Amino acid sequence: MKLGFSTLSLFMKSFEEWLEIASRDGFNMMEILCEGPHTWPRIALSFGPEVFQIFESYDIDIYLHSPTIDMNPASLNPGIREETLIQTKETIDMAVMIGAKAITTHPGLIHRLEDRVREMGKFYSVETLTEANQYAKDRDVLLSVENMPNRYAYFCNTAQEHSYFIKETGAHATVDLGHANTNGDVKPFLSLENISYYHLSDNNGEKDQHLSLGEGNLNLNLLKGIDNVIIELNNYENVLKSREIFINSRGS
């Protein structure tokens, strides 16, 4: 079983610290959140290839989460879309340097809650992510689009729309089970094709709270058949706590 954590829980620590902690605590996966002073891809790439050699010393599968703060592939502003594409491509370049398995990105959102605006945003997001996916394929990296919480403004807020994005862009799927839980029914997300890996957290079914497992109402019985899981929480102690609950939920 492949199981790891997001560096969100250890924000601002170094690559080496993350790898040491993951190795010490028996994790075999890790997702690097590419936000912050040394993990933002444009800065990280400027350090040179020697910075990334440390990843060769650890038997840990690495995944990247592309920058999403202020980014939006669905923006009606072409300048925002262009910068989002640039930063997604930089994350792909960083994945090549590290030897990462895949990168996760968001499908974007709209800020004016009208159907006509949403349709336009969907078109732009698919267009942007299709180009990003081709760039990733050319570099042997998986681009993986994440589902979002159940809010009208967000794209991929249902399994049906998530599936549409995956088929139209040619990308893979990152299934966030916490986000899926806000949709009322997690099962359709588990049946999607081309799932690369999962994000795991809990919530009350209404809001994306990033709670430890067992503190919300996510049906833990649904976790028995999944693999390649990233526990995505804000606190590392809660990551360790959730790991034990996740392992116990699988009956092993």
N, C-alpha and C positions, 0 to 999 in steps of 0.2 A: 504494500500500500504506500502511495506517495502522499505525504502530508507535510504542510509547512505553514508559514505565517507571512503576513504582510509587514514590511518594515515600518508601516504606519505606527505599529506598537512600540517601536524603538527609534522614533524619528530623531534625526540629527546625529545619530551614531555613524561611524565609518563603515566602509565595506568590510574591513577586517573584523571589526567588532561584531557586525551582523553574522558573518560567516562563523566566527568562533562560538557565538551564542547558539546558532543553529546546530553546529556540530556537537557542542557540549550537551545539548538537550535532546539530541536524537532526531532532529528534523532532517528530512531529505529533500525538501523543497523550500523555496523562498521567493517571494515576490517583492521586488524593489520598487517602491513608490518614487517615481521620477519627479519629485518636487523637492525643493530645498537647495541649499547652496552648493552641495557637491554631487547631487544626483540628478540635477536638471541636465538633460543630455547635452546641451550646447556647451555647458561648462565642463561636464565630465569628459567629453570628447577632446576638449582642449588640453587635458592633462597628459595625453599621449597613451599609447598602447600598454606601456609598462605598468600603469595603474591597475589595469584589468588582469594582469597575470596572476594575481592572488587567487582568482576564481579557479584556476587550474589545480590549486592545492587542496580543494575540497570536493568531496563527492556529493554535491548538492545541486539539484536542478534549479536553475535560475529562470525566473519570469520577470518581466518588467510591466509596470503600469505607467502608460504614457501620461504626460502632463495634461490635466483637465481644468485646472484653475484658470479662468478667463478664456479658455479655448472652447470652440464650438464649431464642429464640422457642418452644422445645419444653419449657421448664421446667415441672415439675409444680407449681411455686410460682406462683400467679397474679400476685403482685406483681412477680416477675422478668419474666414475660411482658409485663405492662403497661408496665414501664419499657423493655423491649426495643422494644416497639411505639412508644412515645413517642420514643425516640432514633432509630429508623428514620425516623419521620415528620419529625423535625428534620433528618435528613440529606437527605430529599427537599426540604424547604424550602430548605436550603442549595444543593442542586442547582439549584433554580429561580433563586436569587439569582445564581449563577455562570453559569448557562446550560449546565450539565453535560448530557451525553448520556444517562447512566444512572448508577444506583448499584448496587453489588454488596452483597449481604448473605449471611450464613451461615444454613443451615437449622436449626442447633442440634444438641444432643446429649443423651444421657441419662447419668446417673451411677450408676444401678443396672442392671446388665447382665442384665435379664430380658426375655423376649419381651413379656410383658404390659405392662411399663413402657415398652418401646420403642413398642408400638402406641399407647399413650396419648400419649407424647411426639410421635409422628408426627401424631396428630390435632391436638394443640395447636399444633404448628409450622405445619401447613397453615392452621389457623384464623387464627393471628397474621399469617402472611405474606399470606393472602388479603386481610385488612383493609388491610395495608400497601400491597399492590399496587393496591387500589382508590383509596387516597389518592394514590398516585403517578400513576395514570391520570388522576385529576381535575386533576392539575397538569402533565400532558404530560411526565412523566418516566418512563423505563423502570426498573422494579425488576427486578433480575437476581439469581437465586439461584445460588450457587456450589456445585459438587460438592466433596465432602470426601475425605480420604484413606480408604483401605480399612480402617476399624476399625468394629467392631460398634456402638460407642457413637455414632458419627457418622451423621447422616442424609445422604442423597444420596451415599452411598459407592459406589454402582453406577450405571451409566447408566440402568438400568431404574427405580431409585428416583428418580434425578434427573428423568427424564422424567415420572414420576408427580407430583412436586412442581410441575413447570412446568405440567402440564395442570390440576391441581387448584387451584392458586393463581392461574392466569392470568398469571403472571410470565414473564420471559425467563430465559435461562440464561447464566451465566458459566461457561465450561469451563476449569478449572484443569488444565493438561496434566501438571503435576507430581503433583497429587493423583490424576489418572486413571492415571498410570504405576504407582502403588502397587496398582492393581486388577489388573494383569497384562495388560490389553488396553485400549489407548487408543481404538481405532477406534470402538467403540459410542458413546463420548462425542462424537465428531466428527460423528455422524449425528443428533444430537438436533435437534429443531425449536426455532426461536426463540432461537438463540444470538446474544447481543448482542456479546460479545467474549471474548477468551481471556486467561488468565494463563499465563505461561511460565517454567518453571524445570526443573532436572534433579534426579534422585535415583537411588538404587540399586535402585529398584523395590519397596522394602520400607518405607521411611520417608520422610516429607516433609522433605527436607533443604535445599531452596532452593539447590541448587548451580548454578554456571554451566553453560551448555549444553556438552556434551561431557565433563563430569566425572562423569556418571551413565550410565544405560543407556537413556534416552529415545530412541526411534527417530526420528531427525531427518528421515527421509524422509517422515514423516507431516505435517511442517510445511509442505509445499509448497503446499497448497491453502487455507491459513487466512489470514485478514486481521483487522484490528482486534485487535492483540496488545499486551498489557502484559507487559513483562519484570519479574518480581516477585522481586527479590533484595535482600539486606541491604547490599550494597556497590555503589557507583555504578561503580567501575572494572570490576567484573564485569558490570554492565549493558552497558557499552560492548563488552566482550569478547564477551558473548553475542549482542549485536546483529550483530556481524560473522559469527559462526557461523550465526546464523539466516538472514541474507541469503545467505550462501554455500550453505546447505542448499537454498535455493530455486532455485539455479542462475542467480542474477542479481546 
